[in-house]
Amino acid sequence: MKSLTIKNLSKTYFDLYAATHVTAVQDVSLDVREGEFVSIVGPSGCGKSTILNMIAGFIPITGGEILVGGKSVSGPGPDRGVVFQSFALFPWRTVLENVAFGPKMRGIGKAEREKIAHEYLALAKLTEAAERYPNELSGGMQQRVGVMRALANEPDVLLMDEPFASVDAQTRMTLQEELTRIWQEKRPTVIFITHDVAEAVFLADRVVALSKGRVLADISVDLPRPRSWDGLHEDERFKACTARVLQLVRAG
């Protein structure tokens, strides 16, 4: 895994309807250490997903620089894995084949890539689903497969764009707990985009609050790991951190 550095990042679009330039991201700087979990939180339209898409190399930057392991990002690459809100699995491939897809694209032989895929499926408690197809799985299971598919490609940075937004509340809490467990075992560098303040605090080492394309605050999360939702809502540290981030987002 490698560190991520964002220097004075900006993104400007030309709005055809308004016939004017619109600034989506303005002068954002951020250092993410190797193996660190950082949540970026803020209301819709604040620039969260735009930042993630620029890190992924999906859209060009207007100004500034993005570095992964000290190397400038100029487009998509295998050093960055992405997990989207939609499950984005190949419906014609089995769960095992979906998770093995990244290693296959890297030229790894069938036996070795299936071994890798089985390892990650076991990590996510999905071994019994290996030969099933995505449409045979629940939404929560499909998203776990999506996370494992990204991790199996061994990216330096894992980018997650509101990956749990489309599942029910109980499944979401379970997925959050599983993600923290998997992250602790594999320790990828993670950027996690969400509009849910409690989710951001629960998952992260640090929470970056955004508003109108700018960083409002970068807040350390003083909660021990491993983490569970059991009793956490009564934890004064969790309540204080969540309240602080929420106040910033609402005021911004």
N, C-alpha and C positions, 0 to 999 in steps of 0.2 A: 504494500500500500504506500501511497505517496501523499504529500501535502498538497493543498490547493491554495493559491493566492489570487485574489482579485484586486486589481489596482485601478482606482478612479474610473470604474466601468460606467458607460452610458449607452443608452439606446434611444434613438429618435426615429419616429415613423412620419411619413407624409400621409395625412388624412385627406383622401380625395374628396370626400363630401364637404369637409370644412375648408378645404384648400389651404391647409396650414400644417406646419410641423408640430408633432406631439411628442413630448419627452416622456418615455415610459420608465426609464431608469436614469438616475442622475448622480454621478460621482460616487458610486458605491465601491468601498474598499473593504476587504475581508480576508483574514488569514485563518485557514483551517489546518490544524496540525494533523499529521499522519495518524490514522486510526481514531480520529475524533468524530463525534456525532453532533452535527449542528442543524437545528431547526430554523427555518425562515418562516415567519408568521406575519400575517397582515390581511386586511380586507381585500375583497375582489378588486382587481384592477390596480393593485399597488405595485406591481412589477415582479412579484415572486416567480411566476412561471417564466417570464421573460428572462430573468437572470438564469434560471435553470437551463433554458433552451440555449442561451449563449454559452454556458459552461459545456453543455453537451455538443456544441458546435453546429446546432441545427439552424441557427440564425446568426448573421454577422453582427459584430459589435460596431457601434458608431465611434466610440472612443474608449481609451483605457486598454487594459490587458488582463488576460486570464492565463495563469500558469499552473500546470499540474506537474509536480516533481521538478519544478524549475524550468519546464519547457512550455513555450507559448502554445495556446490552443488556437488552431486555425480552421478546424472543421471537426466532424465526428471522428471518433477513434475508439479502438478496443480498450483503451486505458480508462474509459468512462462508460459505466453501465447505467441504463435508464429503466426505471419502473414507472409506468404511467397509471393514471386513474382508471382507464379502461384496461382490461386484462391483457389484450394484445397478444394472445397465444395463437399459435397456428392450429386451427381447428382440425386439420387433416393429419396432424401428428399426435402420437400418444404423449402422455405426460413425460415419460422418459425421453422421448425424442425431442420434445420441446426444451427440456433442461440440457440435453446434450448438444443442442444446436450450435451454441457458441464455440465449444471445443471442436465441433466438426468443422466450422468455418476457419478455425485456426490450424486445420490440417491434422488434428489428433486422430489416430486410428479408432476404429469402431469399439474394440474391446476396452481401450483406455478411456474413451469418452463416456462409454456407458458406466464404467466404474466410477468416474467423476460424478455423473448424473445420479447414480444410486447413493453416493455419499451425501449429496446435497438433499436428495429426497428423504433420506433417513434423518438428516438434521432437522428438516421441517415436518417430520412425522407423516410423510406422504408415501412411504414405501409401498403400501398396499394399493396405491392409486397409479403405480408406474405404467401399467398397460391400458389404462383408461384414457378416454379422449376428453378434451376440455368441456364439451357439452354434457358430460356425465358427472361433472363436479359442481359443487355449490360455488357461489360467488367468492366466499372466503377461501376455499381450497384453490380456486383458480388464481387468486391473487398471491397466495403462497407459492404456487408454481411459478408465477411471474417473477417473484423475488429470487427464487432459487435459480431460475434461468439466467438472470442477470449476474448473480454471484458465481455461478459455475464458469463464467467466462473470465473470472478472476480480474475484474477491473481494479484500477488503483483508486478510483472514486466511484461511489454508488450514488446516483441521483434519483430521488424519489419525489414524484409530482402528485401530491394528494392521493397516494395509492389506496387509501382505505375509505375514501369519500363515498363510494358507491355501495358499501355493505351496511347492514343494520348495526345498531349501536352495540349490541352484545358481541357480535362477531368482530366488530372494530376493536373493542377492548381486548379480545383474545388475540387478534393479530398484532396489536401493539405490544402485548406481553411477549409473544413469540418473536417479534422482530428484535426486541431488546436482548432476548436470550441468544438468538442467532448472531446478532452483532457482537455480543460479548465473546462468543466462541471464535468468530472469524475476524473481527476487528477491522472491517473495511472503513475507509474514510467516507462519511455519509453527509450529503446535503438533503434535508427532508423538507419539502414544501407543504404547508398546511395553513388553513384559516382557523383551525381549532386550537385555541390557546392551551387548553388542558393537555391535548395530545402533544403539542410542541414541548411543553415542560416535562411531561412524563418520559418522553423518548430521549431527550437531548442532554448533552454536556453543556451546551450553550444555546440560547434562543436569541435570534436576531429579529428585532421588530422593524417592519418596514411600513412606510406610508408615503404615497405619492412618489414612488420611485427612489426614495431616500431612506437611509438607515436612521432610525430613531434611537435605538439602543442595542447594545450587545451584552446580554445578561448571562452570567454563569448560573448553572443550576446546581444547587447544593443539596443533592439527594443521593443517598447511598445506592449502590447496585449490589445484587440484582434487584429489579423493581417489579412490583406487582400492584394491581389496583386495590387489592385487599387492604382496607383501612387507610389508603393513601389520601383520600379526600379529607380525612381528619388530621393529616400531618400539617403542622403549622408552617413548615418550610415550603411545602407544596402550595398551600393556600396563599402564602405571602408572595411567592414567585409568580403564581398564576395571576393574582390580583395586580401585581406590578405590570406584567406584560399586557394584560387586558386594558388597564388604565392608559398605557402608552398608545396602544393600537386605537382605542376609542378617541383619545384626545388628538391623535395625529391626523 
